[in-house]
Amino acid sequence: MKLPKIKVQWRNDSKAWRNDGMNYNPRVPYDSLKWQFTGDEQDYDLLNNQYKHDAIARRVVAKPAEDATRNGWRLVIPDDPDKQDAYQDALDKLRLNDVLTQQLIYQRLHGDGYINFGIKEKNATDESKQLNPDDVVDVAFVHAFGQNHVDSYQVNNDPTSNNFKKEQAVVIRQTQAGSTINSNGNQVPELANTKPIIIDKSRYFHISLDKFEDDRTGTSIITRCQDQIKAMNTAIESVGKILREFTIKVFKSDKVMGMDDIKYQEAVRNLSQAMNTESIAFIGSEDDLAKVSTPTNGMDTLFNFAWQSLSTACNIPKSVLTGEQAGSLAGASQDVVNYYDTIKSMQETLLKPEIEYIVKLLMYADNVAGGQENPDDLEWHIEFKPLWSPDDKTQSETLVNHVNAASTLVGSGIYDPDEARQMLDGQGNNAIQGMQTSPKTDSIDKLTPEQIEQYLDDMKKATHGSKT
């Protein structure tokens, strides 16, 4: 194939026109980067493709989902650590952390994320039937899936009903049946089951993003941020072109331009190998090539604007999107702190109810932790590990401030030492990281009497010091 020579294209009206695919109008479908959306309809195959191949889109989708689950969580049963370990092992075997991450990714990517539970029951029933806790033998699996598998779901649309906006069931259709391996080692495709699969509300969870009561599905974060993502990719494509043509050499030779295709390719290849770090244009001696350079001054301002626009649209601070913040919040800006508060709210409102429900299923199961028991008869809770940790200096200053506050409250007679201790213990993960209980210490009741007495003595000494 002959390398293309420089050609000039003309319009009949002799006006210059562009042919670089960079025409950009955010109000019309933009096809240069091979995706587009029209109206409120979402093409889930296109969304999946963009998530896989567009690094910025993937960051916008996956970052909050990964942050919400990266440090994990644990089940706490203060009065029975052995039972706690048994149930935690059962949860770990289900790989629940990975499943919840994938569900959140589906929620942001498709607008809807689902997980369903595979339950072994004493009396095998259809998945369309409500789950009976007394029949649970074991929890076989927990799977996440997205909206492209869902045919429809049943929801109560009566605003006067107690079950308003609550789902009754979801209907899915098998899209890929997979394959089996025969005795010769060859894959044998199986036929997909065309019969719809109905799953009762007691056997799955569904979370949505930006969904109103009359919407059939949630809204993908990529759809919402499409203009900003286009702008970022336009910037990347433009900079790439600038870098490729930052310097250019022009070789004028009537002899080379008059060669046949084979000799022309050989001459161009030889010259390009010698000067392969710069662009080369080949023209005749009677031809002319003019390059209009692009000024790069102020380009960083444009990039900052594009990043800030994307950050505003997806509600992720620019420093988090670009990886400038890596877990330590010493001197962090307020928008980063607000971002982690949003992630914590996601944990509490979206993930915690699902985890608690699955824990209850394990407690109902006959084959887990010694047999079936009533979750209401146990003292237990789910605890998320801290999302971030301050540096040593910030942690020390925070600890001193809280201890001084407790000492002042005791010295003023507002709190007694026990109440002050409870206040310090209740500061939580984001207040005093150094005073958190270790993974093996799940309750203040684990302290020995000697430790408690020493703690009270130290508090009284601090109180006496504040009075003097």
Order of alpha helices (4+ residues) and beta strands (2+ residues): alpha-alpha-beta-alpha-alpha-beta-beta-beta-beta-beta-beta-beta-beta-alpha-alpha-beta-alpha-alpha-beta-alpha-alpha-alpha-alpha-beta-alpha-alpha-alpha
